[in-house]
Amino acid sequence: MNILHLEASPGWGGQEIRILRESEGMRARGHTVILAVMKKGKLIEEARKAGFTVYELNFHRCGWIGCLAALFQIMRRHHIELVNTHSSLDAWIGGIAARLSGRFVIRTRHLSTPVKPGINSRILYGMLADFVITTCAKVVPMISKQSGKKKELCQSIPTGVDPSRIRCQNGEAAEFREKLGLDAQDLLVGTACFMRSWKGIGDFLLAADSLKSVPGIKWVIIGGGHAGKYVEEAKRLGLEQLVYFTGHLDNPFPALSALDVFTLLSTAHEGVSQAILQAAYLSKPLIATSTGGLGEVCLDKKTGIRVDPFSPGQVARAVLNLKENPDLRKNLGEKARELVLEKFTLIQTLNQMEEVYKKVLSL
């Protein structure tokens, strides 16, 4: 198969990483993969370093005529059969270009937020897409209803983890705990994310505040992002000796491995988070909301404890429960790892995507 991925987002996050990992996997299976990315997009450099042919295009509406002409040329030059779009701007122009040139279109929606109802969604997810991929199951019926697309032409395929990339050498987790000054018996509760307003960091800090009189519980936030206001909030709550901020870590896995409990308290936008899958693969018991696809990984009382969004009191009670029940922590962590190996690896993602590609080409 000859596949063209389009990405109008200039950033570098889970969406762009999935495109690259999926492209690498499909190439390894013998398929040809070409990328066309927004000018100055961070995916460009990463994809070229990985050996892909990447075109820089202007997907903004002011550049649509030139972009459309370039896409026609790219599709002819590389004998493209399938166009996979990922963001709104590239879905419009890429869908139009593919329709006019007789190519099939797959639209991957990476967010769990509702799509706008009305004519736009019917065109974007209906007329301009032969098949719609989401990254969490909750979104499938919503998109099917709002776009008018048959449910059998919509499918959830989460971004699976690649165990070969989860690197933690012997002793690195213990070294991380030592750097934080933890005692061996301390319970370390952590989260990992690019800090945004909807990642539940405020609730994480309020849970820490409500338990600060309980000895032996420490908290860590792994990752960069908009940390300033949360550092100030931790200071305001008097949590400087209990809550640690690591900043961005090129290799976060020693830190994840050092945790006793992993939390993700997102209130919006999540698909199936890579961070929660990585923590689950590392056998960490989970505390998470059911936002987006988190509930597909944090199965209540099976792989973790489910809490409501904006509920730091529930988080605190869950942490206390896990602190007082080490056997429960061990059991939930083992089940979490089993779930990832059963349903959420990169190989499973590639298998499902390849089946969708074949299905679309046979339509």
N, C-alpha and C positions, 0 to 999 in steps of 0.2 A: 504494500500500500504506500501511496505517496500522500503525506499529511502536511497541511499548512496550519500552524498555530498563529493566531493573531492576539496581540496584547496591547491595549491602549494605555494601560496603567504604567506610569513611569517608576513605580516604587519597587521595593524588594521585600516581600513578605511571603506568607504561606501560599498565596495564589501563584506568585511567580515561581516559587520553589517547586510547587507541584508541576507546573508546566515543564520545567527543566527536568525533573526526575522522571516524569512520564515520557518525555522526549528521549531521554537516555535509555529508558527501558524498551521503548518501541524500536529504537535504532538497534539495540542488542538483539532484538527478535527479527531483524532483517528488513524493517520498514524504513523508508526514507522520510525524514522529518525536516521541514524548513520552518523558520520562524520569521514573522514580521512584527516588529515592536515599535512602540512610540519613540520618536527621536529622543535621545538622551536617557531612555529608560534603563534602569539598572540591570534588567534581564539581558540586555544586549551583550555586555561584557562577560557575564557569567556563561551565557550560551556559547559565545565565541570561544571562550577558554575551554569549553567542553567539546569544541570541534564542530559546532553547527554553523550552517550558512544562515546568517541573520540579516534581514533588511530593515533599515530604519525608515519609518514612514510617519507622516503627520496625519493622525486620525482625527484631529479637530475639524470642525465643520468648515472652517475657512480653507482647509486644505483637501477637501473631499474629492474634488475633480482630479487633482494630481494623484491622490491616494488610490482612487478607483482605477486610474490608468495603470499605476504601478502594480496593483493587485492582478489585473488582467495579464500583465506581462509575466509576473512571477508564476502565476498558475499555468500559463502556457509553457514557460521555460522548464519548469520542473514537473510537468505532467501531473499536477495536483488532482487527486480524486476526492479528498475530504478536507474541508475547512473547519477548524475548531476555533470558535470565538470564545472570549473569556470576560470581556468588559462591555459596557453599554456602547461606547463609541465604535469599537471594532466590530461589535455584533451588528450594528446598523450597516456600516460601509462594507464589512466583510460578507454579510448576508446578501446584500444587494449584488455585490460583485460575483459571488458564487451562484446566485440565482440566474444572473444574466449570462454566465458562462457555462451553466449546466453542471456545476459541482454540487456535491452533497454538503450539508452544513450540520455540525454538532455544536450546540450552545452549552457551555459549561457555566453554571452559576455557582459561585463560590460562597456567597453570603447566605445567611439564613433569614434575612429580613424579607418582609413581603414585597412582591413586585407590585408596581402601580397597576391597578385594574384599568380596563378600558381598551381603546383601540391600539395604544402603544404596545401593551403586552401581547395582544393578539397578533400584531405584526411581528414583533421582535422574537417571541417564543413560539409563535404559530407559523406564519407565512415564511419567515426568514430562518427557520430551523427545521431540520428533518427529525432531530432527536434532541432532547434536553437532558443534560447530566446535572445533578445537584450533588452537594457534598454532605447532605444530611437528609434523612428520610422525611422529616417534617415538611420540607419544602415541596415535595413531589405533588401531593394532592392540591396544594395551593396553586402551583404553576399550571397544573393540568386544568383546573377550574378557570383560572383567569385568562389563560391563553386559548382555551378551547382545544388543546392538544390531547389526543387520546392517552390514557394512563400508561398504556404499553409502550408509548414513545417517550416516556419520562422515567428516569431511573436514578436512584441515589447510589453514588460510588464514592465513598469517603477516601481521603488521601491516606493511604496506609504508611506505616513506618517501615523503614529499611533497617533491620537489625544490624547490618554490617556497618552502619554509620553511627550506631550508638556506642561510643567509645569511652570506656572507663577502665583504666589500668588498676591492678591490685594496689591498694593503699591510697588511691587518689580521693576516695570518699572520706576516709578517715582523716586525711590531710586537710580536706575542706572543713570538716567539723573542728579540727584543731585550730585552724585559722580563725574560726568564729569564737574560739575560747569555750567550747561546749564541754561539759562533763559527759562521761560515757553514758550515764543514765538519763541525760536530758532528752526530751521528746522534741524533735525538730519538725515543725510544720512549715511547709513552703508552698509557694506558687511560682509559676514561670510563665512569662508573657512579655510582649511589648506593651508597656503600661499605657492604657488609654482609659477614658472616662467610663467605659462600659465593661472593663475587666474585673470589676468588683474589688479593687484594691482598698477602697474606703471601708468596705465591709470586713475585709481581712484585718485591717488595723483596728476596727471597733471590736472584733472578736478577740484580738490580742489584748486590747485594753480591758475587756471584761474579765479576762483570765490572768491579769498581771499579778494578782495576789496568790495564784497557784504556783508553787515552786516547780521547777523542772520542765517548763515549756518555753521553747524559743521559736522564733518565727523568722523566715527569710523570704525575700522577694527577689527572684532570679530574673534578670533581663533589664533592658534599657527602656527608652520611651520617655513619657512625660512624668519623670520621677520627682521633679522639684516640689510640687504641691504635696505629694505624699510623704516626702522626707520631712517637710515642715509640719504636716499633720501628725506624724509619729513623734516629733519633738513636742508638739503642743500637748499630746496625750501622755508624755513622759515615758515613751517606749524606747528610748535610745539604747538601753542595755538589753532589750528583749527582741527587737526587730532589726534585722540586717538587710541592707540593700547591696546586691552584688554589682549592679550595673550590667551592661552587656557582657556576655561571656562567649568567646568564639567556640568553646567546647563546654556546653552546660551540663554534660552528663555526669561528671564527678559530683557536681552540686545536687543534681536530681537523685543520684545514687545515695547521697548522704542523708536524704530526707527519711523521716519515719512516716509522714503523712503528706499527701499531695492534695492541694485544693485548687479549684478553679471556679470562681464565683461570678462568672460573666452574667451580665444582665441583658445583653443584646448581641446580635451580629454573628455569633459563633456558628461554624459548621461543626465538623468533628475535629476538635483541636489536636494539632500535632503534639503539643505539650502534654496533654492528658494521656494520649496514646503512649508517648515515650515513658511517662511516669508509670503507667500501667504495665508496660513491657518490663520495666525494672522492678515489678512486683510491689509497687507502692499502693496502700489502701487509699481510696479516693474520697474526697468530700467535694461535691460539685452541685451546681444548679442543673436544671433540665433545659436551660437555654439552648436553642439550636440543636446540635447533635450531641451535646454533652451527656444527655440522658441515655444515649446509645452505648456509652462506655461506662459511665457511673450507674450501674444497675443497683438500685437500692437494696441494701442488705445482702448483696451478692458480690459486687466488686467494690462497694463503697457505701457512703451514706449520702442520700440526696437531700438537698436543702432548697428552700425557696430563694429567689433573688431578693436582694435587699434585706436579708435576715441574718445579721451577725449573731444574734442570740442562738439561732439554730446551729450556726457554725461552731460557736463556743461549746454547746452541748455535745455536738458530734466529736469535737476534739477531746473533750473530757472522757467521753465514752471510749474512744480509741486509746487514750492514755491509760485508762484503768483496765483495759482488756487486751493485753499483748497477743493472746491467741487469736482474738478477732482480727487484729491488725494483720497478723500473718496469713490467716485464712482469706481475708478480702484481697490482700496483695497477690496471693497465689492465683486466685480466681481472676483477678484483673489481667495478669500475664497470660493466662490460658485464653481469655477472651480475645486479646490482641492477636495471639498466634492463630486463633481459629478464624477471625473475621477481618482483621485490620492490618495486614502486612502489605508492603508495596507490591509484592508478587500478585496478591489477590486484586489489588487495584488495577494492575496491568492486565491481568487475565480478563477482568470484567470490561475494561476499556476496549481491549482487542475484540471481544465478542460484540460490543456495541458497534465498533467500526465495521465489522463484517456484516452485522445485521443491517446497518444503514446502506451499505453498498449493494445489498440484495433487495432493497425496497423497489 
